[in-house]
Amino acid sequence: MKLEGIHHVSSITGDAQANVDFYAGVLGLRMVKKTVNQDDPTVYHLFYGDDKGSPGLDLTFFEYPGASRGRAGRGMIHRIVLRVGSVQALDFWERRLGAGERTRGSILFSDPEGLGLELRVVSTSDASLTASHPEIPTEHAIQGFEEVRAYTADPDTSRNLLENALGFERAGAASWQARGEKRGGRYVFDTAPGERGVPGAGTVHHVAWASLDEEQVPWRDRVIAGGASPTPVIDRYWFKSVYFREPSGVLFEIATMGPGFAVDEDPAHLGERLVLPPKFEHLRERLEGTLTPIHAPAVAHS
């Protein structure tokens, strides 16, 4: 069994419309699902990805309106690294973003709430997962997840679970890769800062690793054998989830590849309306009256 890289990364925002404007408008991702946090249906859960809503490029956000800005610290992910295909793509993004730090092969920048992001030139055999946007040439579009970077005081604390339970392959002194038959993604540790982390807007809530649907329960069993304490399998309607904290404190999820976002929407119209899992449909009238009104920037879908 092998995990198929990063399924999605979920973060927190205090301003849904500003979040949409940046991730769908500036970064050119497609809003593929507008729904609610299933653990707290009074707030949004927004999903951005490629044109098909594929696992492997799925940035998601819980909106807590007016939430104070947080700060990443020990046991938290502090940067999400996204792939682009060329140095020419970096040139394009440097002009488009108008901010950030250009390094050899990448651009480091933050979203409007301070969430750390990186665009990195990556040569890979993985299929490109891109979204269509009228202002972004396809060859320059974001192509999927490369890695997440977390803070820890001791990377070896997590080594047994990562390598023996989850099957990650060591890729450096504090770097591991999860690679399946079709996709791969990295998990990297950096030395934790002295100040403690503060959850809030602009911080990552969890990272999800992609599992073949029939392998999720065996993965859960392996996590238990590795000493972690996972939740039961939770049906999120578009995928099934198991959550646990790895020893350094980062919240992990193992999420199934299916059934996917098209199970309840026309693929040509993903994310255009508020969609609720059936168990929350009875709350629709109340939720539509209390959730922040948002609109997605105009985009072109191929």
C-alpha positions in Angstrom: 0.0 0.0 0.0 1.1 3.5 -0.8 -0.5 6.9 -0.2 -1.0 8.9 -3.3 0.6 12.1 -2.1 -1.3 15.1 -0.7 -5.1 14.9 -1.1 -5.9 18.4 0.3 -4.7 21.0 2.8 -7.3 22.8 4.9 -6.7 26.2 6.5 -8.6 29.0 8.3 -9.8 32.3 6.9 -11.6 35.2 8.6 -12.9 36.7 5.3 -14.5 34.4 2.8 -14.8 36.9 0.0 -11.2 38.1 0.3 -10.2 34.4 0.3 -12.2 33.7 -2.9 -10.7 36.8 -4.6 -7.2 35.7 -3.9 -7.4 31.9 -4.5 -9.8 31.9 -7.4 -9.1 35.4 -8.7 -5.4 35.9 -8.3 -4.0 32.3 -8.1 -6.6 31.2 -10.7 -7.8 28.1 -9.0 -11.4 26.9 -9.6 -13.9 26.9 -6.7 -15.0 23.3 -6.9 -17.2 23.1 -3.8 -19.0 25.7 -1.7 -20.3 24.0 1.4 -20.2 24.1 5.2 -17.8 22.8 7.8 -19.4 19.4 8.7 -18.1 19.7 12.3 -19.6 23.2 12.6 -22.2 23.8 9.8 -22.7 27.4 10.7 -19.5 28.3 8.8 -18.3 27.8 5.3 -16.0 25.2 3.9 -14.6 26.4 0.6 -12.7 24.1 -1.8 -10.4 25.3 -4.6 -8.6 23.1 -7.1 -8.1 22.2 -10.7 -10.9 22.1 -13.3 -12.1 18.7 -12.2 -11.7 19.1 -8.4 -9.0 16.4 -8.3 -7.2 15.2 -5.2 -3.7 16.5 -5.4 -4.6 20.2 -5.8 -7.3 20.9 -3.3 -6.9 23.9 -1.1 -9.7 24.2 1.4 -10.7 26.9 3.9 -13.0 27.1 6.9 -14.3 30.6 7.3 -14.7 32.0 10.9 -15.8 35.6 10.1 -13.6 38.2 11.7 -11.1 35.6 13.1 -7.9 37.1 14.4 -4.8 36.4 12.4 -2.9 33.3 13.7 0.8 32.4 13.7 2.4 29.1 12.8 4.5 27.5 15.5 5.7 24.1 16.7 3.4 21.3 15.6 1.9 23.4 12.8 2.3 23.6 9.0 3.8 26.9 8.1 4.1 26.7 4.3 2.2 25.1 1.4 4.4 24.4 -1.7 2.7 24.3 -5.1 4.1 23.2 -8.4 4.6 25.2 -11.6 6.2 23.9 -14.7 9.0 26.3 -15.7 11.2 29.3 -14.8 9.0 31.2 -17.3 6.0 30.4 -15.1 7.8 31.9 -12.2 8.5 35.0 -14.2 4.7 35.2 -15.0 3.8 34.8 -11.3 6.4 37.3 -10.1 4.7 39.9 -12.3 1.2 38.8 -11.4 1.7 38.7 -7.6 3.8 41.8 -7.4 5.2 40.6 -4.1 7.1 37.8 -2.6 10.7 36.6 -2.5 12.2 35.2 -5.7 14.7 32.4 -5.0 16.4 30.0 -7.3 13.5 27.9 -8.7 10.7 29.3 -6.5 8.7 32.3 -5.2 7.9 32.6 -1.5 4.9 34.7 -0.7 1.8 34.8 1.6 -1.9 35.1 1.1 -3.7 38.2 2.4 -3.9 36.7 5.9 -0.3 35.6 6.1 -0.5 32.0 5.1 2.9 30.9 3.8 2.9 29.8 0.2 5.5 28.9 -2.4 5.4 28.3 -6.1 8.3 26.0 -7.1 9.5 24.7 -10.5 9.1 20.9 -10.2 10.0 18.3 -12.9 7.7 15.4 -12.4 5.9 12.6 -14.2 2.7 13.3 -12.2 -0.2 14.6 -14.3 -0.5 18.4 -14.2 -3.6 19.4 -12.3 -4.5 22.9 -13.6 -7.5 25.2 -13.5 -8.6 27.4 -16.5 -8.5 31.1 -15.9 -8.8 33.8 -18.6 -5.7 35.7 -17.3 -3.4 32.8 -16.7 -1.9 30.8 -19.6 -2.3 27.1 -19.1 1.5 26.5 -19.3 2.0 28.9 -16.4 -0.9 27.6 -14.2 -0.4 26.0 -10.8 0.0 22.2 -11.3 -0.6 20.6 -7.9 0.9 20.1 -4.5 4.6 19.5 -4.0 4.9 19.6 -0.3 3.9 21.0 3.1 6.5 22.3 5.6 5.9 22.0 9.3 7.7 23.2 12.4 9.1 20.8 14.9 11.8 20.7 17.6 12.8 17.2 16.8 12.1 15.6 13.4 13.1 12.1 14.6 10.1 12.1 16.9 7.8 11.5 13.9 10.1 9.2 12.0 8.7 5.8 13.1 5.1 6.8 12.3 6.0 8.4 9.0 8.2 5.6 7.7 6.8 2.4 9.3 3.1 3.2 9.6 2.5 5.5 6.7 5.1 4.2 4.3 6.8 7.5 3.6 10.2 7.3 2.1 13.1 9.3 3.6 14.1 12.1 1.2 16.5 14.1 3.3 17.5 14.8 6.9 14.0 16.1 7.8 12.1 15.3 4.6 9.8 12.5 3.5 7.9 11.6 0.4 4.6 9.8 0.1 4.4 8.4 -3.4 1.8 6.1 -4.9 1.3 4.7 -8.4 0.1 8.0 -9.8 1.1 10.9 -7.5 3.6 11.9 -4.8 3.9 14.7 -2.2 6.5 15.6 0.4 6.3 16.3 4.1 9.2 18.5 5.4 10.2 19.7 8.8 11.8 23.0 9.7 13.2 24.1 13.1 10.4 25.6 15.2 10.6 29.2 16.1 10.9 30.2 19.8 7.4 31.8 19.9 4.5 29.5 20.2 2.0 29.0 17.5 -1.5 30.6 17.6 -4.3 29.0 15.5 -6.3 31.6 13.6 -6.8 33.1 10.2 -3.9 32.4 7.9 -2.9 29.1 9.5 -3.2 25.6 8.4 -5.7 23.3 10.2 -4.6 20.0 8.7 -3.1 18.1 5.8 -4.8 15.2 4.2 -3.0 12.3 2.4 -4.7 10.5 -0.4 -5.7 6.8 0.0 -7.3 4.5 -2.5 -10.8 4.0 -1.3 -10.5 0.3 -0.4 -7.2 0.9 1.5 -8.4 3.5 4.1 -9.3 1.0 6.8 -6.0 -0.9 6.5 -4.2 2.5 6.7 -6.2 3.3 9.9 -5.1 -0.1 11.4 -1.5 0.7 10.5 -1.7 4.1 12.2 -3.0 2.5 15.4 -0.2 -0.1 15.2 2.2 2.8 14.8 1.1 4.3 18.2 -1.3 7.1 17.0 -5.0 7.4 17.9 -7.1 7.9 14.8 -10.8 8.8 14.7 -13.2 6.3 13.3 -13.8 6.6 9.5 -16.0 9.7 9.0 -18.1 10.0 5.9 -17.6 13.5 4.4 -19.9 12.6 1.5 -17.4 13.5 -1.2 -14.7 11.4 0.5 -14.2 9.5 3.7 -11.8 10.7 6.4 -9.7 9.5 9.3 -7.9 12.0 11.5 -5.0 11.8 13.9 -2.0 13.8 15.1 1.5 12.7 14.1 4.0 12.8 17.0 5.2 16.3 16.2 1.7 17.6 16.7 0.5 18.2 13.1 -3.0 17.1 12.4 -3.1 14.5 9.6 -6.0 13.1 7.7 -6.2 10.1 5.4 -8.8 10.8 2.8 -10.2 8.6 0.1 -9.9 9.5 -3.6 -13.6 9.1 -4.2 -16.4 9.5 -4.8 -15.4 13.1 -5.6 -17.1 16.4 -6.1 -19.1 15.5 -9.1 -21.3 13.1 -7.2 -23.8 15.8 -6.5 -23.0 18.6 -9.1 -22.6 18.8 -12.8 -18.9 18.9 -13.4 -19.3 22.0 -15.6 -20.9 23.9 -12.7 -18.9 22.9 -9.6 -18.8 25.4 -6.8 -21.4 27.7 -8.2 -24.0 27.3 -5.5 -24.1 26.3 -1.8 -24.1 22.5 -1.7 -24.9 20.6 1.5 -24.4 16.9 2.3 -27.9 15.3 2.7 -27.7 15.2 6.5 -27.5 19.1 6.5 -30.1 19.8 3.8 -32.7 20.5 6.4 -30.6 23.5 7.6 -30.4 25.1 4.1 -32.8 28.0 4.7 -31.2 29.0 8.0 -27.6 28.6 6.6 -28.3 30.6 3.5 -29.6 33.4 5.7 -26.5 33.5 8.0 -23.5 32.6 5.8 -21.5 35.4 4.3 -22.7 36.2 0.8 -19.8 35.5 -1.6 -19.3 35.5 -5.3 -16.6 33.8 -7.3 -14.6 35.8 -9.8 -15.4 35.1 -13.4 -13.4 32.2 -14.8 -13.2 30.2 -18.0 -13.6 26.5 -17.8 -12.3 24.2 -20.6 
